[in-house]
């Protein structure tokens, strides 16, 4: 009788060796990874449910943190710190965050305008930008949406960080400098006049703000936070013009209303005739930026018209334009 063949013994599996990846295990692993992506908010680009709520809360916290430190809320930071891989959900997240900010904090995010192009080089660079780049908002700041009656200084006190007194001093100083720059010719204040005003205000070297005792340091802080800006423009022959302009945050946060309020507070109580005269001068000074634009339009060459007899309505329209220019 032939001997029975011995059955091959199963190979021993070493302890800790990975289990073969069967179809069932692969399916279970894929489902587990998908659930982890949903919990962390990444990998799910539909922006619905809890994921959208979490991104809205993150954007509200980011906006409040940036405003606390007087830093702009940059669009790039929103994409990196809030949206992550859900970049296509910018608009719904932004709109929901606006609703939360208005309803809870009485504020909303408003577009921060770009720095005003004042030098020749800046204006040339601005012309090379595409129209889409000019339309897309890149930065925002928080602005109050409360009614005017609740924005009074007796209702809204200065922030207590670091102290109410120090914050009130800082607000009053940058409001004063913004007003001086805006009421200057072409909204530009030469550096020599800035030194003269600082000397009259007792701020030639030192300031009452404890955290910024030196005037130079305080001005640098105002520049960094976008209230004012120091411009150096070459004039040829190695010379340069140095002057100050209002920064983007200064234009939004103080604005024409803040300048009017400060000016009227400095003048004090006046009779009706004097108050009307001050208001007229303020309007003329605040609208001075329209003059260079009108002058630039007048210097541009006008398109040539085809020769021929003009119609009566075209001739009357041109005569009216001439009369308006002469009145101006």
C-alpha positions as CSV (number, residue, x, y, z in Angstrom):
1,X,0.0,0.0,0.0
2,X,1.4,3.4,-1.0
3,X,2.2,5.7,1.8
4,X,-0.3,8.6,2.2
5,X,1.1,12.0,1.3
6,X,1.5,14.4,4.1
7,X,-0.6,17.5,4.0
8,X,1.3,20.8,3.7
9,X,1.2,22.7,7.0
10,X,0.0,26.3,6.8
11,X,2.7,28.9,6.9
12,X,3.1,30.6,10.2
13,X,2.0,34.3,10.2
14,X,4.4,36.5,12.0
15,X,2.9,38.6,14.8
16,X,2.2,42.1,13.8
17,X,2.2,41.4,10.0
18,X,-0.4,43.4,8.1
19,X,-3.7,41.7,7.2
20,X,-4.2,41.1,3.4
21,X,-6.1,44.0,1.9
22,X,-9.3,42.4,0.8
23,X,-12.1,44.2,-1.0
24,X,-14.1,44.4,2.3
25,X,-11.2,45.9,4.2
26,X,-10.5,48.4,1.4
27,X,-14.1,49.5,1.4
28,X,-14.1,49.9,5.2
29,X,-10.9,51.9,5.2
30,X,-12.3,54.2,2.5
31,X,-15.5,54.8,4.5
32,X,-13.4,55.6,7.6
33,X,-11.3,58.1,5.8
34,X,-14.3,59.8,4.3
35,X,-15.9,60.2,7.8
36,X,-12.6,61.7,9.1
37,X,-12.6,64.2,6.2
38,X,-16.2,65.3,7.0
39,X,-15.3,65.8,10.7
40,X,-12.3,68.0,10.0
41,X,-14.1,70.0,7.3
42,X,-11.6,69.1,4.5
43,X,-12.4,66.9,1.5
44,X,-16.0,68.0,1.6
45,X,-16.4,70.9,-0.8
46,X,-20.1,71.2,-0.8
47,X,-20.2,73.7,2.1
48,X,-23.4,72.4,3.6
49,X,-24.6,71.6,7.1
50,X,-22.2,71.7,10.0
51,X,-19.2,72.3,7.8
52,X,-20.6,75.6,6.6
53,X,-21.5,76.7,10.1
54,X,-18.0,76.0,11.3
55,X,-16.5,78.0,8.5
56,X,-18.8,80.9,9.2
57,X,-17.8,80.9,12.9
58,X,-14.1,80.8,11.9
59,X,-14.6,83.8,9.6
60,X,-16.4,85.8,12.4
61,X,-13.5,85.0,14.8
62,X,-10.9,86.0,12.2
63,X,-12.7,89.3,11.5
64,X,-12.9,90.2,15.2
65,X,-9.3,89.3,15.8
66,X,-8.1,91.4,12.9
67,X,-10.1,94.4,14.0
68,X,-8.8,94.0,17.5
69,X,-5.3,94.5,16.2
70,X,-6.3,97.0,13.5
71,X,-5.2,94.7,10.8
72,X,-7.1,94.3,7.5
73,X,-9.1,91.1,6.9
74,X,-7.3,89.8,3.8
75,X,-9.0,87.6,1.3
76,X,-6.0,85.4,1.1
77,X,-6.1,84.8,4.9
78,X,-9.8,83.9,4.6
79,X,-9.0,81.2,2.0
80,X,-6.1,79.8,4.0
81,X,-7.4,80.0,7.6
82,X,-11.2,79.6,7.1
83,X,-12.1,77.9,3.8
84,X,-9.2,75.4,3.3
85,X,-10.0,73.1,0.4
86,X,-13.6,74.6,0.1
87,X,-12.4,77.7,-1.7
88,X,-15.4,77.8,-3.9
89,X,-17.7,78.4,-0.9
90,X,-16.3,81.9,-0.3
91,X,-19.5,83.8,-1.1
92,X,-22.0,81.8,1.0
93,X,-19.6,81.7,4.0
94,X,-18.9,85.5,3.6
95,X,-22.7,86.3,3.4
96,X,-23.6,84.2,6.4
97,X,-20.7,85.7,8.4
98,X,-22.0,89.2,7.5
99,X,-25.4,88.3,8.9
100,X,-23.8,87.0,12.1
101,X,-21.7,90.1,12.5
102,X,-24.6,92.5,11.9
103,X,-27.0,90.7,14.2
104,X,-24.6,90.0,17.1
105,X,-22.0,92.8,17.0
106,X,-23.6,95.6,15.0
107,X,-20.8,95.5,12.5
108,X,-20.1,94.3,8.9
109,X,-17.1,93.8,6.7
110,X,-16.6,96.5,4.2
111,X,-14.1,96.6,1.4
112,X,-10.9,98.4,2.2
113,X,-9.9,100.6,-0.7
114,X,-6.4,100.3,-2.1
115,X,-3.8,102.9,-1.3
116,X,-4.4,106.0,-3.3
117,X,-2.1,106.2,-6.4
118,X,-0.4,109.6,-6.0
119,X,3.0,109.3,-7.7
120,X,3.6,109.0,-11.4
121,X,5.1,105.5,-11.0
122,X,2.0,104.3,-9.0
123,X,-0.4,105.7,-11.6
124,X,1.4,103.9,-14.4
125,X,1.4,100.7,-12.5
126,X,-2.3,101.0,-11.8
127,X,-3.1,101.4,-15.5
128,X,-1.4,98.0,-16.2
129,X,-3.7,96.2,-13.9
130,X,-6.6,94.3,-15.4
131,X,-10.2,95.3,-14.9
132,X,-10.9,92.1,-12.9
133,X,-8.1,92.9,-10.5
134,X,-9.5,96.3,-9.8
135,X,-13.0,95.0,-9.1
136,X,-12.1,92.1,-6.8
137,X,-11.9,93.2,-3.1
138,X,-8.6,92.0,-1.5
139,X,-9.1,93.3,2.0
140,X,-11.8,94.3,4.4
141,X,-12.3,96.0,7.8
142,X,-15.2,96.1,10.2
143,X,-17.5,99.1,10.2
144,X,-20.4,99.9,12.4
145,X,-24.0,99.5,11.1
146,X,-25.6,101.0,14.2
147,X,-27.9,104.0,13.8
148,X,-26.2,107.4,14.1
149,X,-27.9,108.0,17.4
150,X,-25.9,105.1,18.9
151,X,-22.6,106.1,17.5
152,X,-22.2,109.2,19.8
153,X,-19.1,109.3,21.9
154,X,-21.3,109.4,25.1
155,X,-22.8,106.1,24.1
156,X,-19.8,104.3,22.6
157,X,-16.8,104.7,24.8
158,X,-13.2,104.1,23.5
159,X,-12.0,100.5,23.9
160,X,-10.4,99.7,27.2
161,X,-7.4,98.1,25.6
162,X,-4.9,98.9,26.9
163,X,-6.8,101.6,28.7
164,X,-9.7,103.9,27.7
165,X,-7.5,107.0,28.3
166,X,-4.7,105.8,26.1
167,X,-7.0,104.6,23.3
168,X,-8.9,107.9,23.4
169,X,-5.6,109.8,23.0
170,X,-4.6,107.7,20.1
171,X,-7.9,108.1,18.3
172,X,-7.9,111.9,18.8
173,X,-4.4,112.2,17.5
174,X,-4.9,110.2,14.3
175,X,-8.2,112.0,13.7
176,X,-6.5,115.3,14.0
177,X,-3.7,114.4,11.6
178,X,-6.1,113.0,9.1
179,X,-8.1,116.2,9.2
180,X,-5.1,118.3,8.7
181,X,-4.0,116.3,5.7
182,X,-7.4,116.2,4.1
183,X,-8.0,119.9,4.5
184,X,-4.6,120.7,2.8
185,X,-4.2,121.5,-0.8
186,X,-4.9,118.4,-3.0
187,X,-5.3,116.4,0.2
188,X,-1.5,116.4,0.6
189,X,0.4,117.8,3.6
190,X,4.1,118.6,3.0
191,X,6.5,117.1,5.5
192,X,7.7,120.5,6.6
193,X,4.1,121.6,7.4
194,X,3.6,118.3,9.3
195,X,6.5,119.2,11.5
196,X,5.1,122.6,12.0
197,X,1.7,121.3,13.1
198,X,3.3,118.7,15.4
199,X,5.3,121.4,17.0
200,X,2.1,123.5,17.6
201,X,0.4,120.5,19.1
202,X,3.3,119.9,21.5
203,X,4.1,116.6,19.7
204,X,7.5,117.6,18.2
205,X,9.4,114.8,20.0
206,X,7.1,113.1,22.5
207,X,3.5,112.1,22.7
208,X,1.0,111.5,25.6
209,X,0.4,107.9,24.5
210,X,2.3,105.8,27.1
211,X,3.0,102.9,24.7
212,X,4.5,105.2,22.1
213,X,6.2,108.0,23.9
214,X,8.3,109.1,20.8
215,X,6.5,110.9,18.0
216,X,8.4,109.0,15.3
217,X,7.2,105.6,16.7
218,X,3.6,106.8,16.9
219,X,3.6,108.0,13.3
220,X,5.1,104.6,12.2
221,X,2.2,102.9,14.0
222,X,-0.3,105.1,12.2
223,X,1.4,104.2,8.9
224,X,1.4,100.5,9.6
225,X,-2.3,100.5,10.5
226,X,-3.2,102.4,7.4
227,X,-4.4,105.8,8.9
228,X,-1.7,107.9,7.1
229,X,1.1,107.4,4.7
230,X,4.4,109.1,4.0
231,X,5.1,109.5,0.3
232,X,8.5,110.2,-1.3
233,X,8.4,111.2,-4.9
234,X,11.5,111.9,-7.0
235,X,11.5,115.2,-8.8
236,X,14.7,114.9,-10.8
237,X,18.2,116.1,-10.1
238,X,18.4,113.9,-7.0
239,X,15.7,115.9,-5.2
240,X,12.4,114.5,-3.9
241,X,9.1,115.7,-2.5
242,X,8.1,114.3,0.8
243,X,4.5,114.7,1.9
244,X,1.7,112.9,3.8
245,X,-1.6,111.5,2.5
246,X,-4.5,109.7,4.2
247,X,-4.4,105.9,4.2
248,X,-7.2,103.5,3.3
249,X,-8.3,102.9,6.9
250,X,-8.2,106.6,7.7
251,X,-10.5,107.3,4.8
252,X,-13.0,104.7,5.9
253,X,-12.8,105.0,9.7
254,X,-12.7,108.8,10.0
255,X,-14.1,109.9,6.7
256,X,-15.6,113.3,5.9
257,X,-18.1,113.1,8.8
258,X,-15.3,112.7,11.3
259,X,-13.4,115.7,9.8
260,X,-16.5,117.9,9.9
261,X,-17.1,116.9,13.5
262,X,-13.6,117.6,14.6
263,X,-13.4,121.0,12.8
264,X,-16.7,122.2,14.3
265,X,-15.6,121.1,17.7
266,X,-12.4,123.2,17.4
267,X,-14.3,126.3,16.2
268,X,-16.9,125.9,19.0
269,X,-20.3,127.6,19.1
270,X,-21.0,130.0,16.2
271,X,-23.9,132.1,14.9
272,X,-25.8,131.0,11.9
273,X,-23.8,133.1,9.4
274,X,-20.4,131.9,10.6
275,X,-21.6,128.3,10.8
276,X,-22.8,128.5,7.2
277,X,-19.5,130.0,6.1
278,X,-17.6,127.2,7.8
279,X,-19.8,124.6,6.2
280,X,-19.2,126.1,2.8
281,X,-15.5,126.1,3.2
282,X,-15.5,122.6,4.5
283,X,-17.4,121.4,1.5
284,X,-14.9,123.1,-0.8
285,X,-11.9,121.7,1.0
286,X,-13.3,118.1,1.2
287,X,-14.1,118.2,-2.6
288,X,-10.7,119.4,-3.6
289,X,-9.8,116.0,-5.0
290,X,-12.2,116.6,-7.9
291,X,-10.1,119.4,-9.2
292,X,-7.1,117.4,-10.3
293,X,-9.4,114.8,-12.0
294,X,-11.2,117.5,-13.9
295,X,-7.8,119.1,-14.9
296,X,-6.5,115.7,-16.1
297,X,-9.6,115.2,-18.2
298,X,-9.2,118.6,-19.8
299,X,-5.6,117.9,-20.7
300,X,-6.4,114.7,-22.5
301,X,-6.7,115.0,-26.3
302,X,-10.3,114.9,-27.5
303,X,-11.2,112.5,-30.3
304,X,-11.3,114.1,-33.7
305,X,-14.7,114.4,-35.3
306,X,-15.5,113.8,-38.9
307,X,-15.7,116.9,-41.1
308,X,-19.0,118.0,-42.3
309,X,-21.9,120.1,-41.3
310,X,-23.1,119.7,-37.8
311,X,-26.6,119.1,-36.8
312,X,-28.4,121.8,-34.9
313,X,-28.8,119.7,-31.7
314,X,-25.1,118.8,-31.7
315,X,-24.1,122.4,-32.0
316,X,-26.5,123.4,-29.1
317,X,-25.1,120.7,-26.9
318,X,-21.5,121.8,-27.5
319,X,-22.4,125.4,-26.7
320,X,-23.9,124.3,-23.4
321,X,-20.7,122.5,-22.5
322,X,-18.6,125.6,-23.1
323,X,-20.9,127.7,-21.0
324,X,-20.6,125.2,-18.1
325,X,-16.8,125.2,-18.3
326,X,-16.7,129.0,-18.3
327,X,-19.0,129.0,-15.2
328,X,-16.6,126.6,-13.5
